[in-house]
């Protein structure tokens, strides 16, 4: 068994058990959590180094041969996403530790750390699972932890949001199990490489139905239009440490699952038109919803929905260039969304809320905070030379190469969405960051900087700055990142290397 593939899933579970035992010693619990995630980041870096050239690593649990046993698979895309997600999880954990040290959070840290590490295990397993059932298990571990996290420091709004979130997630999970049962009845296996081998003999109409079913399952979790209604009501009310991870990772895990299943298991042409229409609707409806909001968190939540459409758009193009653009966009969006929600958390510390109606002059209150918002916001809008610009150009170039009415319509929707995102960002900037700050904001700044919680605030600010720096690094490293994206895209479109790595040379 290749231990490298087990580490991102097993180590966080062990860390969760250890941090639970250390719940009465907060300092030791924090150290254990940070060390656990540091180990995962280091392991993920090695995985990416081993797979960036197209190598696919596999591991068979208990040495049971595929497709009988549990298979873990790390290809370039999975390894890259495990590295980026674990790095973001580590930074947000340190941000949360700063909140706890400074007494700036109403969460229960003794409970938070074990559940957070369980969430990490679920995210990692979802990326490296080699069969549909363990993909389901990864999702359920991740979602079960998220149910507990979203109700930290419960209020009426959070309880209501958690009920909506839980009901929608359970509905999606039931549909997921139904899809797995149908695939198993048709092929006699849940191993994705084996399904790819056997599903080709199924009638095209049946493959199309299954492709649509799995797209609906993961589309609900990814919050694509019209299945997006739950997200803007759930994420804004959660604690900052929770909403940052939800916005950065949970929807991206679902997007990854859509890409993996649609490219490996099904013929993309079966539902490419559906994918394109949904992508266009998601881009436009999401950003129009953002423009209608008056709260920064809600604006960011609707913008999150909107930009999921860019990733579905790249998949719908069905080309290596389009999928490479999606890979780059995934990395960019994970980092940018986490950063913006961490910034929102700092705004809450100074103001107590994120309503645009009662905020102004944040630049005078904290110039660093203004910079931390400005850079990722520009990236989200797709302005050069930020990573969002690079990712969008890659997608737009792929659309031009494909041509046709749908591709051109998607490109136009992408350009329009980018312009409207810029308007939404400019609206936040002019109303919240310009002008003379309110007296209560200046008083809050003075209390924060002179009180016993200033050490915690410094840690939170530093971790937000680290995320901003990571976003800049993604843009600087766009060349190598794009190269990994193209390698991942070619493997996704071909599929033979994946099947051969899992099943052996006799496959295909």
Secondary structure as UniProt FT lines:
FT   HELIX           3..21
FT   TURN            22..24
FT   HELIX           26..51
FT   TURN            52..53
FT   STRAND          57..60
FT   HELIX           61..63
FT   TURN            66..68
FT   STRAND          71..74
FT   HELIX           76..101
FT   TURN            102..103
FT   HELIX           109..128
FT   HELIX           132..150
FT   TURN            151..153
FT   HELIX           156..187
FT   HELIX           192..198
FT   HELIX           199..201
FT   HELIX           204..222
FT   TURN            225..226
FT   TURN            229..230
FT   HELIX           231..234
FT   TURN            235..237
FT   HELIX           240..245
FT   HELIX           246..250
FT   HELIX           251..264
FT   HELIX           268..270
FT   HELIX           272..291
FT   HELIX           296..317
FT   HELIX           320..351
FT   HELIX           356..358
FT   HELIX           362..365
FT   HELIX           367..381
FT   TURN            384..385
FT   HELIX           387..402
FT   HELIX           405..428
FT   HELIX           429..433
FT   HELIX           439..450
FT   TURN            452..453
FT   HELIX           454..476
FT   HELIX           478..494
FT   HELIX           496..503
FT   TURN            505..506
//
